Amino acid sequence: MKQATWRVGLYSKVVLTVIAVSLVGLLVRKAPIEVKAEQEFDIDEYIEYGLTRADCEALITKFMEKACTTGSWTTIELITQVLMPYISKEYFESRWLNPDDFDVNFYNPSEFRILKVKIPYIDVEIIGGTESKWTKQLRFKVVREQDRFFLFPSRAEKTAYGNWVDPWWAIKEEGITIGEIEPKKEVAPREPFLFENVTIWKLYKRDTGAVLGTELKGEVINQSGVSYNYGTWFQVTLYGHTGGVSGSKSFMLFGLRDGQTKSFDVTFYGVDPGDVRNWKIEFDRGS
């Protein structure tokens, strides 16, 4: 009797093993189909930015999953340690800044959802609070640097309240874009550099809303045929509604190879963005 019982048990084990192997075989056969679907992308966007929708969503998901745990962290140093690796290295290098000197400025959300992806930008809604929920909409910019993907910050600033880097590209609150002003009419740039996606932003004090100044942000494309490996200097001039100069300042980008596109931002403290009508950027020198 014991021998018969043992044989039945062995037969059952064999049947279960065959079923398990068959199920694994089905899963293995399905896997390539799922991976292929995730890798679909717009070829024109990929050629221009080196990004796919999957790249953007994967990066922002990892970043936001980390950010959604910040409520349980006790120090800003720990928050910075976890979030800083997702921020563009080239942003700091091009401005001769040390990322170790900055803390990551961020909210303490408990959850998030991706609203829209339009390469290289991705809009995200963050949600926080316990009894009284709050929401904010953030726009991030994804960049590719040496086959890795990072978030390109809107600014890194040293203030009396600390040194902070904002990992988002823009903030939206209650349907109104905070800090962003409609793009102004572009003054034709002087060749051999092109300036694109240039916008004027309002700098404001967060606690009072007082206007602190104006910030010009955009991208410069080097099509001069000359590569600058160290520094490239440009001169920015802001013009008022009467045609007079509202402000003038120079800025430098670290390394700008021929055919390369780089982002820039220039801050004019004390200049009200409402008084700015046009802008002009000229190449100064490079090395």
Rosetta blueprint (number, residue, H / E / L):
1 M L
2 K H
3 Q H
4 A H
5 T H
6 W H
7 R H
8 V H
9 G H
10 L H
11 Y H
12 S H
13 K H
14 V H
15 V H
16 L H
17 T H
18 V H
19 I H
20 A H
21 V H
22 S H
23 L H
24 V H
25 G H
26 L H
27 L H
28 V H
29 R H
30 K H
31 A H
32 P H
33 I H
34 E H
35 V H
36 K H
37 A H
38 E H
39 Q L
40 E L
41 F L
42 D L
43 I H
44 D H
45 E H
46 Y H
47 I H
48 E H
49 Y H
50 G L
51 L L
52 T L
53 R H
54 A H
55 D H
56 C H
57 E H
58 A H
59 L H
60 I H
61 T H
62 K H
63 F H
64 M H
65 E H
66 K H
67 A H
68 C L
69 T L
70 T H
71 G H
72 S H
73 W L
74 T L
75 T L
76 I H
77 E H
78 L H
79 I H
80 T H
81 Q H
82 V H
83 L H
84 M H
85 P H
86 Y H
87 I E
88 S L
89 K H
90 E H
91 Y H
92 F H
93 E H
94 S H
95 R L
96 W L
97 L L
98 N L
99 P H
100 D H
101 D H
102 F L
103 D E
104 V E
105 N L
106 F L
107 Y L
108 N L
109 P L
110 S L
111 E E
112 F E
113 R E
114 I E
115 L E
116 K E
117 V E
118 K E
119 I L
120 P L
121 Y E
122 I E
123 D E
124 V E
125 E E
126 I E
127 I E
128 G E
129 G L
130 T L
131 E L
132 S L
133 K L
134 W E
135 T E
136 K E
137 Q E
138 L E
139 R E
140 F E
141 K E
142 V E
143 V E
144 R E
145 E E
146 Q L
147 D L
148 R E
149 F E
150 F E
151 L E
152 F L
153 P L
154 S L
155 R E
156 A E
157 E E
158 K E
159 T E
160 A L
161 Y L
162 G E
163 N E
164 W E
165 V E
166 D E
167 P L
168 W L
169 W L
170 A E
171 I E
172 K E
173 E E
174 E L
175 G L
176 I E
177 T E
178 I E
179 G L
180 E E
181 I L
182 E L
183 P L
184 K L
185 K E
186 E E
187 V L
188 A L
189 P L
190 R L
191 E L
192 P L
193 F E
194 L E
195 F E
196 E E
197 N E
198 V E
199 T E
200 I E
201 W E
202 K E
203 L E
204 Y E
205 K L
206 R L
207 D L
208 T L
209 G L
210 A L
211 V E
212 L E
213 G E
214 T E
215 E E
216 L E
217 K E
218 G E
219 E E
220 V E
221 I E
222 N E
223 Q L
224 S L
225 G L
226 V L
227 S L
228 Y E
229 N E
230 Y E
231 G E
232 T E
233 W E
234 F E
235 Q E
236 V E
237 T E
238 L E
239 Y E
240 G L
241 H L
242 T L
243 G L
244 G L
245 V E
246 S E
247 G E
248 S E
249 K E
250 S E
251 F E
252 M E
253 L E
254 F E
255 G E
256 L E
257 R L
258 D L
259 G L
260 Q L
261 T E
262 K E
263 S E
264 F E
265 D E
266 V E
267 T E
268 F E
269 Y E
270 G L
271 V L
272 D L
273 P H
274 G H
275 D H
276 V L
277 R L
278 N E
279 W E
280 K E
281 I E
282 E E
283 F E
284 D E
285 R E
286 G E
287 S L
